[in-house]
Amino acid sequence: MSRSEFRWNKKRKHYAYLHKDVGKKRKNILISSKSVMIIKKNKGGLQTIKNVPLFHHPNSTKEGRFYLIPKNYVDDMESFDKHLYKNWKFNKNDKRKVKRIKKLKQKVGYDTIK
């Protein structure tokens, strides 16, 4: 079933755009203020992912540069805050970027750092 809402992801500590129900879990895309996400690996290596820049934050009062993490996370409904951000919406220039991430057509740029 389809869903389109913004909530705080308590588990990942980011605002999230929830876009699909999978049983009792929700698919979501995270909104970040960083241009790069660093993933730590077990053997001391690091991987970086280039985040997708947004034209404007979904909250119309926020200023600055914001990014989407190009990955679909699947989290339990308990990991989201009960507060729903009703007046948030994506800018028309950002909707295509969101759609590509949802469909996994966005190429994720991984770089390995040792």
Biopython code that builds the backbone (N, CA, C, O; Angstrom):
import numpy as np
from Bio.PDB.StructureBuilder import StructureBuilder

atoms = [
    (1, "MET", "N", (0.834, -1.180, 0.000)),
    (1, "MET", "CA", (0.000, 0.000, 0.000)),
    (1, "MET", "C", (0.880, 1.245, 0.000)),
    (1, "MET", "O", (1.947, 1.254, 0.614)),
    (2, "SER", "N", (0.450, 2.262, -0.664)),
    (2, "SER", "CA", (1.233, 3.479, -0.786)),
    (2, "SER", "C", (1.008, 4.400, 0.413)),
    (2, "SER", "O", (-0.063, 4.405, 1.020)),
    (3, "ARG", "N", (2.026, 5.164, 0.733)),
    (3, "ARG", "CA", (1.988, 6.098, 1.850)),
    (3, "ARG", "C", (2.863, 7.287, 1.463)),
    (3, "ARG", "O", (3.859, 7.114, 0.761)),
    (4, "SER", "N", (2.513, 8.464, 1.901)),
    (4, "SER", "CA", (3.308, 9.650, 1.604)),
    (4, "SER", "C", (3.223, 10.593, 2.794)),
    (4, "SER", "O", (2.286, 11.381, 2.919)),
    (5, "GLU", "N", (4.246, 10.495, 3.687)),
    (5, "GLU", "CA", (4.242, 11.341, 4.870)),
    (5, "GLU", "C", (5.652, 11.527, 5.395)),
    (5, "GLU", "O", (6.561, 10.766, 5.063)),
    (6, "PHE", "N", (5.820, 12.546, 6.217)),
    (6, "PHE", "CA", (7.109, 12.860, 6.820)),
    (6, "PHE", "C", (7.012, 12.643, 8.325)),
    (6, "PHE", "O", (6.064, 13.093, 8.967)),
    (7, "ARG", "N", (8.012, 11.944, 8.883)),
    (7, "ARG", "CA", (8.101, 11.709, 10.319)),
    (7, "ARG", "C", (9.571, 11.711, 10.730)),
    (7, "ARG", "O", (10.463, 11.611, 9.888)),
    (8, "TRP", "N", (9.809, 11.826, 12.034)),
    (8, "TRP", "CA", (11.155, 11.721, 12.583)),
    (8, "TRP", "C", (11.471, 10.240, 12.788)),
    (8, "TRP", "O", (10.686, 9.519, 13.403)),
    (9, "ASN", "N", (12.606, 9.787, 12.280)),
    (9, "ASN", "CA", (13.046, 8.411, 12.465)),
    (9, "ASN", "C", (13.911, 8.370, 13.719)),
    (9, "ASN", "O", (15.045, 8.847, 13.707)),
    (10, "LYS", "N", (13.384, 7.806, 14.798)),
    (10, "LYS", "CA", (14.090, 7.775, 16.076)),
    (10, "LYS", "C", (15.298, 6.842, 16.021)),
    (10, "LYS", "O", (16.304, 7.093, 16.685)),
    (11, "LYS", "N", (15.209, 5.791, 15.250)),
    (11, "LYS", "CA", (16.293, 4.810, 15.157)),
    (11, "LYS", "C", (17.513, 5.395, 14.428)),
    (11, "LYS", "O", (18.649, 5.182, 14.851)),
    (12, "ARG", "N", (17.280, 6.118, 13.352)),
    (12, "ARG", "CA", (18.374, 6.643, 12.526)),
    (12, "ARG", "C", (18.660, 8.120, 12.766)),
    (12, "ARG", "O", (19.624, 8.661, 12.226)),
    (13, "LYS", "N", (17.828, 8.776, 13.575)),
    (13, "LYS", "CA", (17.992, 10.172, 13.980)),
    (13, "LYS", "C", (18.049, 11.137, 12.794)),
    (13, "LYS", "O", (18.930, 11.993, 12.708)),
    (14, "HIS", "N", (17.091, 10.975, 11.887)),
    (14, "HIS", "CA", (16.933, 11.848, 10.728)),
    (14, "HIS", "C", (15.438, 12.013, 10.466)),
    (14, "HIS", "O", (14.621, 11.194, 10.888)),
    (15, "TYR", "N", (15.102, 13.088, 9.760)),
    (15, "TYR", "CA", (13.742, 13.180, 9.241)),
    (15, "TYR", "C", (13.625, 12.171, 8.107)),
    (15, "TYR", "O", (14.591, 11.930, 7.383)),
    (16, "ALA", "N", (12.455, 11.587, 7.954)),
    (16, "ALA", "CA", (12.276, 10.542, 6.956)),
    (16, "ALA", "C", (10.998, 10.781, 6.164)),
    (16, "ALA", "O", (9.999, 11.273, 6.688)),
    (17, "TYR", "N", (11.060, 10.418, 4.882)),
    (17, "TYR", "CA", (9.889, 10.418, 4.010)),
    (17, "TYR", "C", (9.438, 8.970, 3.885)),
    (17, "TYR", "O", (10.133, 8.153, 3.280)),
    (18, "LEU", "N", (8.278, 8.646, 4.452)),
    (18, "LEU", "CA", (7.727, 7.297, 4.405)),
    (18, "LEU", "C", (6.913, 7.151, 3.129)),
    (18, "LEU", "O", (6.016, 7.951, 2.862)),
    (19, "HIS", "N", (7.230, 6.121, 2.338)),
    (19, "HIS", "CA", (6.563, 6.017, 1.036)),
    (19, "HIS", "C", (5.919, 4.675, 0.752)),
    (19, "HIS", "O", (5.227, 4.552, -0.258)),
    (20, "LYS", "N", (6.108, 3.648, 1.595)),
    (20, "LYS", "CA", (5.477, 2.365, 1.298)),
    (20, "LYS", "C", (5.345, 1.536, 2.569)),
    (20, "LYS", "O", (6.229, 1.545, 3.426)),
    (21, "ASP", "N", (4.219, 0.812, 2.678)),
    (21, "ASP", "CA", (3.991, -0.118, 3.775)),
    (21, "ASP", "C", (4.395, -1.518, 3.332)),
    (21, "ASP", "O", (4.015, -1.970, 2.252)),
    (22, "VAL", "N", (5.163, -2.198, 4.169)),
    (22, "VAL", "CA", (5.540, -3.585, 3.919)),
    (22, "VAL", "C", (5.206, -4.354, 5.190)),
    (22, "VAL", "O", (6.048, -4.477, 6.080)),
    (23, "GLY", "N", (3.997, -4.867, 5.281)),
    (23, "GLY", "CA", (3.548, -5.525, 6.504)),
    (23, "GLY", "C", (3.464, -4.513, 7.635)),
    (23, "GLY", "O", (2.753, -3.514, 7.525)),
    (24, "LYS", "N", (4.187, -4.766, 8.727)),
    (24, "LYS", "CA", (4.237, -3.825, 9.844)),
    (24, "LYS", "C", (5.430, -2.894, 9.742)),
    (24, "LYS", "O", (5.684, -2.114, 10.660)),
    (25, "LYS", "N", (6.152, -2.960, 8.660)),
    (25, "LYS", "CA", (7.329, -2.119, 8.461)),
    (25, "LYS", "C", (7.024, -1.046, 7.425)),
    (25, "LYS", "O", (6.046, -1.151, 6.684)),
    (26, "ARG", "N", (7.864, -0.012, 7.373)),
    (26, "ARG", "CA", (7.686, 1.106, 6.451)),
    (26, "ARG", "C", (8.978, 1.356, 5.686)),
    (26, "ARG", "O", (10.059, 1.395, 6.274)),
    (27, "LYS", "N", (8.863, 1.526, 4.367)),
    (27, "LYS", "CA", (10.004, 1.945, 3.561)),
    (27, "LYS", "C", (10.138, 3.456, 3.693)),
    (27, "LYS", "O", (9.141, 4.176, 3.643)),
    (28, "ASN", "N", (11.381, 3.943, 3.864)),
    (28, "ASN", "CA", (11.566, 5.372, 4.027)),
    (28, "ASN", "C", (12.890, 5.829, 3.438)),
    (28, "ASN", "O", (13.829, 5.049, 3.281)),
    (29, "ILE", "N", (12.938, 7.113, 3.116)),
    (29, "ILE", "CA", (14.133, 7.779, 2.594)),
    (29, "ILE", "C", (14.481, 8.876, 3.585)),
    (29, "ILE", "O", (13.609, 9.639, 4.000)),
    (30, "LEU", "N", (15.761, 8.960, 3.969)),
    (30, "LEU", "CA", (16.186, 9.905, 4.990)),
    (30, "LEU", "C", (16.597, 11.239, 4.383)),
    (30, "LEU", "O", (17.124, 11.293, 3.272)),
    (31, "ILE", "N", (16.348, 12.319, 5.130)),
    (31, "ILE", "CA", (16.755, 13.672, 4.754)),
    (31, "ILE", "C", (17.906, 14.064, 5.664)),
    (31, "ILE", "O", (17.803, 13.939, 6.884)),
    (32, "SER", "N", (19.016, 14.543, 5.072)),
    (32, "SER", "CA", (20.203, 14.869, 5.839)),
    (32, "SER", "C", (20.701, 16.270, 5.493)),
    (32, "SER", "O", (20.319, 16.846, 4.474)),
    (33, "SER", "N", (21.556, 16.805, 6.353)),
    (33, "SER", "CA", (22.175, 18.099, 6.068)),
    (33, "SER", "C", (23.611, 17.931, 5.584)),
    (33, "SER", "O", (24.280, 18.919, 5.283)),
    (34, "LYS", "N", (24.085, 16.704, 5.507)),
    (34, "LYS", "CA", (25.452, 16.415, 5.064)),
    (34, "LYS", "C", (25.462, 15.983, 3.601)),
    (34, "LYS", "O", (24.536, 15.315, 3.141)),
    (35, "SER", "N", (26.505, 16.364, 2.875)),
    (35, "SER", "CA", (26.595, 16.020, 1.457)),
    (35, "SER", "C", (27.125, 14.608, 1.232)),
    (35, "SER", "O", (26.957, 14.050, 0.148)),
    (36, "VAL", "N", (27.765, 14.025, 2.248)),
    (36, "VAL", "CA", (28.353, 12.693, 2.124)),
    (36, "VAL", "C", (27.982, 11.885, 3.365)),
    (36, "VAL", "O", (27.991, 12.408, 4.480)),
    (37, "MET", "N", (27.656, 10.608, 3.166)),
    (37, "MET", "CA", (27.405, 9.710, 4.288)),
    (37, "MET", "C", (28.557, 8.722, 4.362)),
    (37, "MET", "O", (28.914, 8.108, 3.357)),
    (38, "ILE", "N", (29.147, 8.563, 5.552)),
    (38, "ILE", "CA", (30.286, 7.664, 5.744)),
    (38, "ILE", "C", (29.795, 6.398, 6.434)),
    (38, "ILE", "O", (29.124, 6.453, 7.465)),
    (39, "ILE", "N", (30.143, 5.261, 5.846)),
    (39, "ILE", "CA", (29.786, 3.956, 6.405)),
    (39, "ILE", "C", (31.069, 3.309, 6.908)),
    (39, "ILE", "O", (32.031, 3.160, 6.154)),
    (40, "LYS", "N", (31.084, 2.928, 8.173)),
    (40, "LYS", "CA", (32.251, 2.274, 8.756)),
    (40, "LYS", "C", (32.138, 0.773, 8.557)),
    (40, "LYS", "O", (31.091, 0.183, 8.827)),
    (41, "LYS", "N", (33.213, 0.153, 8.086)),
    (41, "LYS", "CA", (33.253, -1.291, 7.864)),
    (41, "LYS", "C", (34.019, -1.970, 8.993)),
    (41, "LYS", "O", (34.716, -1.302, 9.757)),
    (42, "ASN", "N", (33.898, -3.285, 9.104)),
    (42, "ASN", "CA", (34.499, -4.031, 10.210)),
    (42, "ASN", "C", (36.021, -4.000, 10.220)),
    (42, "ASN", "O", (36.619, -3.918, 11.293)),
    (43, "LYS", "N", (36.645, -4.061, 9.095)),
    (43, "LYS", "CA", (38.103, -4.181, 9.049)),
    (43, "LYS", "C", (38.800, -2.827, 8.932)),
    (43, "LYS", "O", (39.905, -2.750, 8.396)),
    (44, "GLY", "N", (38.183, -1.779, 9.414)),
    (44, "GLY", "CA", (38.846, -0.475, 9.454)),
    (44, "GLY", "C", (38.659, 0.372, 8.218)),
    (44, "GLY", "O", (39.076, 1.529, 8.204)),
    (45, "GLY", "N", (38.049, -0.161, 7.190)),
    (45, "GLY", "CA", (37.838, 0.620, 5.981)),
    (45, "GLY", "C", (36.580, 1.469, 6.090)),
    (45, "GLY", "O", (35.675, 1.160, 6.865)),
    (46, "LEU", "N", (36.532, 2.525, 5.319)),
    (46, "LEU", "CA", (35.370, 3.401, 5.296)),
    (46, "LEU", "C", (34.841, 3.497, 3.876)),
    (46, "LEU", "O", (35.606, 3.477, 2.913)),
    (47, "GLN", "N", (33.525, 3.603, 3.757)),
    (47, "GLN", "CA", (32.893, 3.850, 2.462)),
    (47, "GLN", "C", (32.107, 5.136, 2.572)),
    (47, "GLN", "O", (31.500, 5.420, 3.604)),
    (48, "THR", "N", (32.122, 5.909, 1.508)),
    (48, "THR", "CA", (31.330, 7.133, 1.493)),
    (48, "THR", "C", (30.283, 7.046, 0.395)),
    (48, "THR", "O", (30.522, 6.474, -0.669)),
    (49, "ILE", "N", (29.121, 7.621, 0.669)),
    (49, "ILE", "CA", (28.048, 7.683, -0.314)),
    (49, "ILE", "C", (27.742, 9.150, -0.550)),
    (49, "ILE", "O", (27.555, 9.912, 0.399)),
    (50, "LYS", "N", (27.691, 9.549, -1.819)),
    (50, "LYS", "CA", (27.328, 10.925, -2.151)),
    (50, "LYS", "C", (25.814, 11.065, -2.073)),
    (50, "LYS", "O", (25.084, 10.356, -2.766)),
    (51, "ASN", "N", (25.347, 11.974, -1.233)),
    (51, "ASN", "CA", (23.916, 12.193, -1.084)),
    (51, "ASN", "C", (23.389, 13.063, -2.220)),
    (51, "ASN", "O", (24.141, 13.822, -2.832)),
    (52, "VAL", "N", (22.103, 12.949, -2.494)),
    (52, "VAL", "CA", (21.452, 13.666, -3.589)),
    (52, "VAL", "C", (20.987, 15.037, -3.081)),
    (52, "VAL", "O", (20.200, 15.100, -2.136)),
    (53, "PRO", "N", (21.453, 16.127, -3.686)),
    (53, "PRO", "CA", (21.051, 17.456, -3.188)),
    (53, "PRO", "C", (19.590, 17.772, -3.491)),
    (53, "PRO", "O", (19.073, 17.437, -4.557)),
    (54, "LEU", "N", (18.938, 18.422, -2.534)),
    (54, "LEU", "CA", (17.562, 18.869, -2.699)),
    (54, "LEU", "C", (17.544, 20.326, -3.120)),
    (54, "LEU", "O", (18.424, 21.098, -2.739)),
    (55, "PHE", "N", (16.559, 20.699, -3.893)),
    (55, "PHE", "CA", (16.371, 22.095, -4.274)),
    (55, "PHE", "C", (15.962, 22.910, -3.062)),
    (55, "PHE", "O", (16.434, 24.032, -2.875)),
    (56, "HIS", "N", (15.072, 22.343, -2.224)),
    (56, "HIS", "CA", (14.628, 22.998, -0.996)),
    (56, "HIS", "C", (14.154, 21.942, -0.015)),
    (56, "HIS", "O", (13.630, 20.905, -0.424)),
    (57, "HIS", "N", (14.332, 22.194, 1.276)),
    (57, "HIS", "CA", (13.858, 21.277, 2.318)),
    (57, "HIS", "C", (12.328, 21.188, 2.246)),
    (57, "HIS", "O", (11.680, 22.185, 1.926)),
    (58, "PRO", "N", (11.741, 20.035, 2.533)),
    (58, "PRO", "CA", (10.274, 19.918, 2.496)),
    (58, "PRO", "C", (9.560, 20.874, 3.445)),
    (58, "PRO", "O", (8.418, 21.252, 3.184)),
    (59, "ASN", "N", (10.206, 21.276, 4.544)),
    (59, "ASN", "CA", (9.657, 22.291, 5.432)),
    (59, "ASN", "C", (9.987, 23.649, 4.819)),
    (59, "ASN", "O", (11.161, 23.992, 4.686)),
    (60, "SER", "N", (8.987, 24.413, 4.451)),
    (60, "SER", "CA", (9.212, 25.651, 3.709)),
    (60, "SER", "C", (9.929, 26.723, 4.525)),
    (60, "SER", "O", (10.453, 27.673, 3.943)),
    (61, "THR", "N", (9.971, 26.604, 5.858)),
    (61, "THR", "CA", (10.627, 27.630, 6.676)),
    (61, "THR", "C", (12.117, 27.377, 6.860)),
    (61, "THR", "O", (12.827, 28.275, 7.312)),
    (62, "LYS", "N", (12.617, 26.195, 6.528)),
    (62, "LYS", "CA", (14.039, 25.881, 6.707)),
    (62, "LYS", "C", (14.859, 26.448, 5.558)),
    (62, "LYS", "O", (14.437, 26.432, 4.402)),
    (63, "GLU", "N", (16.045, 26.952, 5.902)),
    (63, "GLU", "CA", (16.987, 27.492, 4.919)),
    (63, "GLU", "C", (18.266, 26.667, 4.949)),
    (63, "GLU", "O", (18.588, 26.060, 5.971)),
    (64, "GLY", "N", (18.991, 26.639, 3.847)),
    (64, "GLY", "CA", (20.266, 25.931, 3.777)),
    (64, "GLY", "C", (20.229, 24.813, 2.754)),
    (64, "GLY", "O", (19.256, 24.645, 2.019)),
    (65, "ARG", "N", (21.333, 24.039, 2.725)),
    (65, "ARG", "CA", (21.451, 22.920, 1.797)),
    (65, "ARG", "C", (21.052, 21.635, 2.511)),
    (65, "ARG", "O", (21.513, 21.365, 3.620)),
    (66, "PHE", "N", (20.197, 20.847, 1.875)),
    (66, "PHE", "CA", (19.760, 19.579, 2.425)),
    (66, "PHE", "C", (19.850, 18.516, 1.351)),
    (66, "PHE", "O", (19.827, 18.821, 0.159)),
    (67, "TYR", "N", (19.954, 17.253, 1.780)),
    (67, "TYR", "CA", (20.226, 16.151, 0.870)),
    (67, "TYR", "C", (19.335, 14.962, 1.201)),
    (67, "TYR", "O", (18.841, 14.828, 2.320)),
    (68, "LEU", "N", (19.142, 14.107, 0.210)),
    (68, "LEU", "CA", (18.479, 12.815, 0.403)),
    (68, "LEU", "C", (19.541, 11.733, 0.388)),
    (68, "LEU", "O", (20.424, 11.740, -0.470)),
    (69, "ILE", "N", (19.463, 10.805, 1.329)),
    (69, "ILE", "CA", (20.367, 9.660, 1.323)),
    (69, "ILE", "C", (19.792, 8.652, 0.331)),
    (69, "ILE", "O", (18.678, 8.169, 0.537)),
    (70, "PRO", "N", (20.519, 8.320, -0.743)),
    (70, "PRO", "CA", (19.945, 7.516, -1.838)),
    (70, "PRO", "C", (19.838, 6.035, -1.508)),
    (70, "PRO", "O", (20.474, 5.196, -2.146)),
    (71, "LYS", "N", (19.027, 5.724, -0.505)),
    (71, "LYS", "CA", (18.845, 4.342, -0.104)),
    (71, "LYS", "C", (17.467, 4.212, 0.527)),
    (71, "LYS", "O", (17.041, 5.087, 1.281)),
    (72, "ASN", "N", (16.777, 3.130, 0.223)),
    (72, "ASN", "CA", (15.490, 2.831, 0.841)),
    (72, "ASN", "C", (15.736, 2.034, 2.118)),
    (72, "ASN", "O", (16.240, 0.912, 2.065)),
    (73, "TYR", "N", (15.389, 2.601, 3.239)),
    (73, "TYR", "CA", (15.496, 1.909, 4.512)),
    (73, "TYR", "C", (14.141, 1.292, 4.837)),
    (73, "TYR", "O", (13.100, 1.854, 4.496)),
    (74, "VAL", "N", (14.154, 0.142, 5.493)),
    (74, "VAL", "CA", (12.921, -0.510, 5.928)),
    (74, "VAL", "C", (12.996, -0.606, 7.446)),
    (74, "VAL", "O", (13.827, -1.334, 7.988)),
    (75, "ASP", "N", (12.114, 0.140, 8.136)),
    (75, "ASP", "CA", (12.112, 0.192, 9.589)),
    (75, "ASP", "C", (10.731, -0.145, 10.124)),
    (75, "ASP", "O", (9.721, 0.039, 9.445)),
    (76, "ASP", "N", (10.705, -0.645, 11.361)),
    (76, "ASP", "CA", (9.455, -0.937, 12.038)),
    (76, "ASP", "C", (8.720, 0.368, 12.340)),
    (76, "ASP", "O", (9.351, 1.411, 12.507)),
    (77, "MET", "N", (7.405, 0.314, 12.408)),
    (77, "MET", "CA", (6.612, 1.523, 12.669)),
    (77, "MET", "C", (6.928, 2.114, 14.037)),
    (77, "MET", "O", (6.738, 3.312, 14.246)),
    (78, "GLU", "N", (7.406, 1.296, 14.973)),
    (78, "GLU", "CA", (7.754, 1.781, 16.313)),
    (78, "GLU", "C", (8.978, 2.694, 16.300)),
    (78, "GLU", "O", (9.184, 3.444, 17.254)),
    (79, "SER", "N", (9.792, 2.653, 15.253)),
    (79, "SER", "CA", (10.994, 3.477, 15.205)),
    (79, "SER", "C", (10.714, 4.892, 14.687)),
    (79, "SER", "O", (11.643, 5.685, 14.539)),
    (80, "PHE", "N", (9.453, 5.214, 14.412)),
    (80, "PHE", "CA", (9.086, 6.555, 13.969)),
    (80, "PHE", "C", (8.322, 7.283, 15.059)),
    (80, "PHE", "O", (7.612, 6.666, 15.853)),
    (81, "ASP", "N", (8.474, 8.605, 15.090)),
    (81, "ASP", "CA", (7.759, 9.432, 16.047)),
    (81, "ASP", "C", (6.278, 9.460, 15.686)),
    (81, "ASP", "O", (5.914, 9.272, 14.525)),
    (82, "LYS", "N", (5.432, 9.693, 16.675)),
    (82, "LYS", "CA", (3.993, 9.763, 16.428)),
    (82, "LYS", "C", (3.597, 11.058, 15.723)),
    (82, "LYS", "O", (2.567, 11.118, 15.051)),
    (83, "HIS", "N", (4.431, 12.104, 15.881)),
    (83, "HIS", "CA", (4.121, 13.396, 15.266)),
    (83, "HIS", "C", (4.287, 13.319, 13.750)),
    (83, "HIS", "O", (5.322, 12.879, 13.251)),
    (84, "LEU", "N", (3.275, 13.744, 13.038)),
    (84, "LEU", "CA", (3.265, 13.734, 11.577)),
    (84, "LEU", "C", (3.392, 15.172, 11.091)),
    (84, "LEU", "O", (2.641, 16.043, 11.530)),
    (85, "TYR", "N", (4.341, 15.428, 10.183)),
    (85, "TYR", "CA", (4.536, 16.768, 9.625)),
    (85, "TYR", "C", (3.614, 16.918, 8.416)),
    (85, "TYR", "O", (3.971, 16.534, 7.302)),
    (86, "LYS", "N", (2.430, 17.477, 8.643)),
    (86, "LYS", "CA", (1.390, 17.511, 7.613)),
    (86, "LYS", "C", (1.634, 18.540, 6.524)),
    (86, "LYS", "O", (1.286, 18.295, 5.369)),
    (87, "ASN", "N", (2.227, 19.695, 6.856)),
    (87, "ASN", "CA", (2.383, 20.729, 5.832)),
    (87, "ASN", "C", (3.742, 20.658, 5.133)),
    (87, "ASN", "O", (4.119, 21.604, 4.442)),
    (88, "TRP", "N", (4.473, 19.578, 5.294)),
    (88, "TRP", "CA", (5.711, 19.391, 4.551)),
    (88, "TRP", "C", (5.379, 18.779, 3.202)),
    (88, "TRP", "O", (4.513, 17.910, 3.101)),
    (89, "LYS", "N", (6.074, 19.237, 2.164)),
    (89, "LYS", "CA", (5.934, 18.632, 0.839)),
    (89, "LYS", "C", (7.190, 18.922, 0.035)),
    (89, "LYS", "O", (7.862, 19.931, 0.247)),
    (90, "PHE", "N", (7.495, 18.022, -0.892)),
    (90, "PHE", "CA", (8.672, 18.197, -1.732)),
    (90, "PHE", "C", (8.417, 19.271, -2.776)),
    (90, "PHE", "O", (7.298, 19.425, -3.267)),
    (91, "ASN", "N", (9.462, 20.006, -3.107)),
    (91, "ASN", "CA", (9.415, 20.973, -4.188)),
    (91, "ASN", "C", (9.228, 20.213, -5.500)),
    (91, "ASN", "O", (9.622, 19.051, -5.607)),
    (92, "LYS", "N", (8.632, 20.862, -6.489)),
    (92, "LYS", "CA", (8.393, 20.157, -7.763)),
    (92, "LYS", "C", (9.701, 19.773, -8.446)),
    (92, "LYS", "O", (9.712, 18.842, -9.251)),
    (93, "ASN", "N", (10.806, 20.463, -8.149)),
    (93, "ASN", "CA", (12.104, 20.110, -8.724)),
    (93, "ASN", "C", (12.719, 18.885, -8.049)),
    (93, "ASN", "O", (13.634, 18.274, -8.602)),
    (94, "ASP", "N", (12.236, 18.522, -6.877)),
    (94, "ASP", "CA", (12.791, 17.387, -6.136)),
    (94, "ASP", "C", (12.003, 16.100, -6.323)),
    (94, "ASP", "O", (12.511, 15.026, -6.001)),
    (95, "LYS", "N", (10.800, 16.172, -6.823)),
    (95, "LYS", "CA", (9.941, 14.988, -6.916)),
    (95, "LYS", "C", (10.535, 13.906, -7.806)),
    (95, "LYS", "O", (10.370, 12.719, -7.525)),
    (96, "ARG", "N", (11.214, 14.291, -8.860)),
    (96, "ARG", "CA", (11.818, 13.313, -9.774)),
    (96, "ARG", "C", (12.971, 12.572, -9.097)),
    (96, "ARG", "O", (13.160, 11.373, -9.306)),
    (97, "LYS", "N", (13.752, 13.314, -8.268)),
    (97, "LYS", "CA", (14.853, 12.688, -7.538)),
    (97, "LYS", "C", (14.319, 11.653, -6.550)),
    (97, "LYS", "O", (14.883, 10.568, -6.406)),
    (98, "VAL", "N", (13.234, 11.998, -5.877)),
    (98, "VAL", "CA", (12.627, 11.084, -4.907)),
    (98, "VAL", "C", (12.104, 9.845, -5.620)),
    (98, "VAL", "O", (12.281, 8.725, -5.139)),
    (99, "LYS", "N", (11.471, 10.043, -6.751)),
    (99, "LYS", "CA", (10.912, 8.920, -7.504)),
    (99, "LYS", "C", (12.001, 7.958, -7.962)),
    (99, "LYS", "O", (11.798, 6.744, -7.944)),
    (100, "ARG", "N", (13.150, 8.483, -8.371)),
    (100, "ARG", "CA", (14.251, 7.628, -8.810)),
    (100, "ARG", "C", (14.840, 6.834, -7.653)),
    (100, "ARG", "O", (15.224, 5.677, -7.824)),
    (101, "ILE", "N", (14.912, 7.448, -6.477)),
    (101, "ILE", "CA", (15.403, 6.720, -5.307)),
    (101, "ILE", "C", (14.393, 5.641, -4.917)),
    (101, "ILE", "O", (14.789, 4.528, -4.569)),
    (102, "LYS", "N", (13.102, 5.950, -4.970)),
    (102, "LYS", "CA", (12.073, 4.973, -4.634)),
    (102, "LYS", "C", (12.137, 3.765, -5.560)),
    (102, "LYS", "O", (11.957, 2.633, -5.112)),
    (103, "LYS", "N", (12.389, 3.991, -6.832)),
    (103, "LYS", "CA", (12.446, 2.913, -7.821)),
    (103, "LYS", "C", (13.834, 2.280, -7.908)),
    (103, "LYS", "O", (14.040, 1.337, -8.672)),
    (104, "LEU", "N", (14.795, 2.799, -7.121)),
    (104, "LEU", "CA", (16.181, 2.326, -7.116)),
    (104, "LEU", "C", (16.872, 2.482, -8.464)),
    (104, "LEU", "O", (17.742, 1.680, -8.804)),
    (105, "LYS", "N", (16.501, 3.503, -9.241)),
    (105, "LYS", "CA", (17.174, 3.776, -10.499)),
    (105, "LYS", "C", (18.322, 4.751, -10.301)),
    (105, "LYS", "O", (19.126, 4.962, -11.209)),
    (106, "GLN", "N", (18.401, 5.352, -9.105)),
    (106, "GLN", "CA", (19.483, 6.284, -8.791)),
    (106, "GLN", "C", (20.764, 5.488, -8.554)),
    (106, "GLN", "O", (20.763, 4.548, -7.760)),
    (107, "LYS", "N", (21.852, 5.848, -9.230)),
    (107, "LYS", "CA", (23.122, 5.182, -9.007)),
    (107, "LYS", "C", (23.728, 5.730, -7.727)),
    (107, "LYS", "O", (23.835, 6.942, -7.541)),
    (108, "VAL", "N", (24.119, 4.826, -6.857)),
    (108, "VAL", "CA", (24.729, 5.223, -5.599)),
    (108, "VAL", "C", (26.226, 5.247, -5.798)),
    (108, "VAL", "O", (26.820, 4.254, -6.219)),
    (109, "GLY", "N", (26.843, 6.387, -5.494)),
    (109, "GLY", "CA", (28.294, 6.529, -5.677)),
    (109, "GLY", "C", (29.046, 6.112, -4.435)),
    (109, "GLY", "O", (29.126, 6.879, -3.476)),
    (110, "TYR", "N", (29.608, 4.894, -4.433)),
    (110, "TYR", "CA", (30.397, 4.415, -3.316)),
    (110, "TYR", "C", (31.866, 4.688, -3.594)),
    (110, "TYR", "O", (32.348, 4.428, -4.696)),
    (111, "ASP", "N", (32.574, 5.204, -2.615)),
    (111, "ASP", "CA", (34.005, 5.364, -2.683)),
    (111, "ASP", "C", (34.603, 4.681, -1.445)),
    (111, "ASP", "O", (34.093, 4.855, -0.338)),
    (112, "THR", "N", (35.668, 3.915, -1.624)),
    (112, "THR", "CA", (36.284, 3.221, -0.496)),
    (112, "THR", "C", (37.491, 4.011, -0.029)),
    (112, "THR", "O", (38.349, 4.396, -0.823)),
    (113, "ILE", "N", (37.541, 4.248, 1.279)),
    (113, "ILE", "CA", (38.650, 4.960, 1.892)),
    (113, "ILE", "C", (39.293, 4.021, 2.915)),
    (113, "ILE", "O", (38.591, 3.378, 3.696)),
    (114, "LYS", "N", (40.610, 3.943, 2.910)),
    (114, "LYS", "CA", (41.288, 3.081, 3.900)),
    (114, "LYS", "C", (42.128, 3.921, 4.825)),
    (114, "LYS", "O", (42.777, 3.388, 5.725)),
]
sb = StructureBuilder()
sb.init_structure("model")
sb.init_model(0)
sb.init_chain("A")
sb.init_seg("    ")
for serial, (resi, resn, name, xyz) in enumerate(atoms, 1):
    if name == "N":
        sb.init_residue(resn, " ", resi, " ")
    sb.init_atom(name, np.array(xyz, "f"), 0.0, 1.0, " ", f" {name:<3s}", serial, name[0])
structure = sb.get_structure()
